Amino acid sequence: MIKYIGSKRALLGHVTGAVRQALPEGGLVCDLFSGTARVGHALKGQGFRVWSNDHNAYAHTLAMAYVQADRERWLDQAEAIIAELQSLKPEAGWFTANFCDEARFFHPDNGARIEAMRNRIEAMGLEPELKAIVLVSLMEAADRVDSTAGLQMAYMKTWAPRALKPLHLRMPDVLPGVTAGSCRATQGDAVEIAGQVEADLVYLDPPYNQHSYLANYHVWESLVLWDRPETYGVARKRVDVKTRKSPFNSRPGIAPALEAVIAGVKTPNLIISFNDEGYLSREQLVSMLSARGHVQVIEIDRPRYVGARIGIHNRKGEKVGAVGRLKNVEYLFMATERPISLPAAA
């Protein structure tokens, strides 16, 4: 899966273990801020019915491929399309100009390959699930040859060694369907759809500070939408990064937004993943959850992302931002109707 700040790769065992403890007989799990769909993918792999949701188009595409789509339905068609795309001649255009020339996220040779493949995908008129699988193959291939430290706010001062390797597509790890029923992926604002959510367990992993996922991963949004937006700045961000704001990225906005989601969802079990760099304290989150039942918390010490350790540079070799602390604490909050045994902190 793509490099992603906020990905729950390191905490996946804690999250899925808590879900299994709460739902030993299985059930429907709704992930309202699905991001890379890593959590939903893992839970589908363990036999849960999963509903993944996110408001960004690239995240919805990831969830369509990794949660909603079933391997037995799409494998043969997806592999044939991926093979066809791999044979295309490079085709430089808008993407290459913005993200290889004006910015330097990808080597121009790979940028032209990405561009040719994306143009062909758009022309194919694929069914939504199949299109999502192919787009995820392209997104992940691009991620393997990028020249960043994990964020699309800036790029490395010299080409990362992987950026000089040729782009190569692979079939994403699309899972077979689950016997319990179909999984689904939706694209919506969590606050707006919270009242429509009814599940055996709801998992919330919201943005927690000023850093916008849309701003951090704007290249993926443009690659998926393929709308060739106006761009700005050193990173050539989409101009709508300036207007598509989330209350979860606002100090005054996050508490009422999260309270609205917590109050709106219909579920006996609620898990929230948070971080000590967030705008809300451990005490505030416990207070928000206390009305829903028994609240438990585990804390996990984790190193911060690689950009915080090595610094991020623009193409002039200048550092962008200052390095802060190198570790943080990840929180896993759980509110349940009955106490359960949570996984131990690692």
Secondary structure, DSSP 8 states (H G I E B T S, - for coil): ----TT--TTTHHHHHHHHHHH-TT--EEEESS-TT-HHHHHHHHTT-EEEEEESSHHHHHHHIIIIIS-HHHHHHHHHHHHHHHHT-----SHHHIIIIIIS-SS-HHHHHHHHHHHHHHHHH---HHHHHHHHHHHHHHHHHT--SSS-TT---SS--GGGGS-------------TT---EEEE--HHHHGGG-B-SEEEE----SS--HHHHTHHHHHHHH-----EETTTTEEGGGGT---GGGSHHHHHHHHHHHHHH-B-SEEEEEEETTSSS-HHHHHHHHGGGSEEEEEEEEEE--HHHHH--B-TTS-B-S----SEEEEEEEEEESS--------
